[in-house]
Amino acid sequence: MATLTKDYDAEILTRVILPESPTMSPDAARELLKLKFSAGDQQRMAELAGKARAGTLSIEEECEAAGFERVSSLLGLLKSKARRSLQNGSDK
């Protein structure tokens, strides 16, 4: 069920954010490109991925992993839009 929700989230966010549309100001784009997961979060994602591959995730861990996936998708969309905005020199 979490995967189904994630798929809908990603589709809706893509339509809202329009990552192919370069409409961010250069300053906003540069700030968004600085966003990243902390080292602790990266380690936790690796742990969850390992447990997922082994088939040993608890329900709580599945929800946590799904949360990381949604946030990662959102960051990816925003960073794509930021990069495109910087490439096109958008001043909006």
Legacy VTK file of the C-alpha trace (Angstrom):
# vtk DataFile Version 3.0
C-alpha trace
ASCII
DATASET POLYDATA
POINTS 92 float
0.000 0.000 0.000
2.851 2.439 0.757
4.187 1.998 -2.793
0.789 2.792 -4.272
0.584 5.977 -2.177
4.133 6.953 -3.136
3.332 6.584 -6.829
0.370 8.918 -6.498
2.420 11.362 -4.421
5.154 11.491 -7.051
2.691 12.025 -9.895
0.874 14.811 -8.053
4.100 16.508 -6.966
5.441 16.393 -10.517
2.318 18.154 -11.776
2.560 20.782 -9.015
6.320 21.434 -9.147
6.740 21.138 -12.936
10.458 20.290 -12.724
10.915 20.932 -16.452
9.731 24.543 -16.048
12.667 26.866 -15.161
10.852 29.429 -13.024
13.045 29.683 -9.891
15.193 32.671 -9.126
18.920 31.910 -9.191
19.214 32.482 -5.428
16.325 30.148 -4.638
17.692 27.527 -7.010
21.159 27.641 -5.429
19.695 27.309 -1.926
17.544 24.332 -2.915
20.555 22.581 -4.428
22.221 22.704 -0.989
19.490 20.565 0.608
20.568 17.014 1.397
20.061 14.217 3.874
22.308 14.265 6.936
24.975 11.593 7.360
22.785 9.983 10.018
19.806 9.855 7.677
21.958 8.414 4.894
23.166 5.704 7.272
19.602 4.962 8.373
18.437 4.703 4.749
21.236 2.228 4.045
20.197 0.166 7.080
16.564 0.173 5.979
17.540 -0.765 2.422
19.557 -3.697 3.715
16.679 -4.901 5.858
14.295 -4.476 2.918
16.529 -6.614 0.711
16.639 -9.238 3.453
12.862 -9.049 3.909
13.155 -8.183 7.602
11.598 -4.703 7.802
9.030 -4.186 10.532
5.842 -2.309 9.675
7.214 0.787 11.405
10.436 0.511 9.383
8.434 0.114 6.157
6.658 3.373 6.961
9.975 5.067 7.762
11.484 3.821 4.495
8.435 5.046 2.586
8.855 8.463 4.213
12.488 8.629 3.118
11.421 7.655 -0.420
8.778 10.395 -0.560
11.150 13.056 0.746
13.853 11.878 -1.668
11.406 12.123 -4.569
10.384 15.632 -3.519
14.020 16.721 -3.231
14.746 15.216 -6.637
11.913 17.141 -8.266
12.881 20.412 -6.601
16.558 20.009 -7.464
15.692 19.167 -11.067
13.700 22.374 -11.319
16.521 24.315 -9.638
19.155 22.970 -12.040
16.971 23.719 -15.035
16.301 27.230 -13.736
20.024 27.903 -13.358
20.774 26.509 -16.826
18.200 28.796 -18.384
19.138 31.882 -16.358
15.610 32.366 -15.061
15.124 35.579 -13.090
11.603 34.742 -11.922
LINES 1 93
92 0 1 2 3 4 5 6 7 8 9 10 11 12 13 14 15 16 17 18 19 20 21 22 23 24 25 26 27 28 29 30 31 32 33 34 35 36 37 38 39 40 41 42 43 44 45 46 47 48 49 50 51 52 53 54 55 56 57 58 59 60 61 62 63 64 65 66 67 68 69 70 71 72 73 74 75 76 77 78 79 80 81 82 83 84 85 86 87 88 89 90 91
